[in-house]
Amino acid sequence: MPDQATPEEIRLKGIGVSPGIAIAPLQLTGSRFEEPETRLIAADAVAREKERLQASLTATREQIRNLQREIDDSAGSDHASIFDAHLLVLDDATVIDEVMRTIEGRQVNAESAYYGIINRYLESLRKIADPYLRERAIDIEDVARRVLKNLRWPGGEAGRGIKAIDFEKPSVIAAHDLTPSDTVALNRDRVLAFATEAGSPTSHTAIMARSLAIPAVVAIRDLLSHVHPGVQTLIDGYHGLLILNPSAETLEEYEALRQREGQLLKKLEKLRSAETATADGRRITLSANIEFIEELPLVKEQGAEGVGLYRTEFFYLNETELRSEDRQAENYTRAAEELQPHGVIIRTLDIGGDKLWPEHFEEPEPNPFLGWRGIRVSLARPEIFKAQLRAILRASARGKVGLMYPFLSCVEEVRRANELLDEAKLELDHAGVAFDPDIEVGAMIEIPSAALLADAFATEVDFFSIGTNDLIQYTTAVDRINERVADLYQPTHPAVIRLICDIVAAAHRHQIWAGICGEIAGDVLLTPLLIGAQVDELSVGAAQILRVRRAVSQLDSGDCGEFLQEALKRREASDILEMCREVAAEKYPELID
């Protein structure tokens, strides 16, 4: 029997948003109807696969009937009857018989056989002109998804959705997109890397990938039409590549790249305990951005000077229990204690935009990025906001803690937030609960109106933290998670650089410090601009700490000031980026190769 031909290597280009290399079998996930892996089975295993299918159909039938009963109790039988169609789909003898024949004739696993038959019906329905018949595809897909999940997770766990995804072996995953809550739910021990069709370098999913040191590539056009479960896949987060069926030559090339990266990391390890200072001795505070308390060991291991941005919205995207004041206080206190003698700056709830809090966003907003988000949600829900403020204050008695308000657009918002903070302090005082009465309070400057009013904001707070992800988005009118306009999202846009300079200058005029917690803080290409702007602090993903420290150490602050003035004379973002690249190539080429 002749050998099978070696599978052809296929390279798909996207945007590398988290550096690193991973090689493993690919799995599909996300909200779309997912193709399961096809496995060939022995003849004596056919009967067992048929039994697995029947068990899955039985479990699905029981789940649908349970849903009917729940809805009948709460909304009446008229609403519950919508699931009658689901039961008819499930019990369709023609489909079941065809699946059984496929299992036996092709000797494949039940998941693959069921998916193939159902998907054929779905594709036919979607081509029909009649909208009513087209909509029936939704019912079929819903039922089929339940059946496939019950095949994968026997025992009634199908309702867990993406939270149930726990691959049996290390994998790389592909999806149309991953929401922040999707990413929270992934088993990080098994997911080595991921690739998506949607996304951008500053999507919150990309930010989390960098924080967790998971290689990731986003914005791969038509990704899901090229990939299949089980195919050997290489993800190159440095260059934004997903390589299917990598050849021996490709694997050899990437092994050499891994070795070079390993050698660089050994050199950088010497900087773990070093201070962060420019070549001429100007000190910069270099801290870390985190989403999860589990990141603290990595933060300390990398030599970060505390946490400059603790994103807290994931308490509200996860289990309700995590939102309680006590659970939050416990979490924040652990961070404060473990990071001593350094501190932690906790950002108050920043729900909205692409991070939706389900029970408060039942009706979709026409433009969520310009809608009810950030401090606006907190001020509209003062009791929920004060519970978080009290939790932060309680932690401040156990270590160095600061807090900052997100998405401020006018001075009235920061004043109202401070009034609620004073109320929270008074409540704790009356209850005899200890806290730091002089806790540092900061403003995230990420909306152009706040940037232009930086002098006014500086009189109300103790520090600024510039959220460049949103500042760039709102200054350039570019949706940062829309791949269609990804090339217009320009961190070196002259207007953005001018705003950063103005914000830092306003802070210094009022004797407060100014840092940057957006993604450009960790981009070593842009470090010369930020040093030139005289920022006091950079807060980056833990994986970027040593690279940024190395870059800062090779730069002279006076030279960077002159460089910034030359850059501000340029009118195009590409010109400024090229200037930055030239400086980086001269001062620390090993970081950008």
Order of alpha helices (4+ residues) and beta strands (2+ residues): beta-beta-beta-alpha-alpha-alpha-alpha-alpha-alpha-beta-alpha-beta-alpha-beta-beta-beta-alpha-beta-alpha-beta-alpha-beta-alpha-alpha-beta-alpha-beta-alpha-alpha-beta-alpha-alpha-beta-alpha-beta-alpha-alpha-alpha
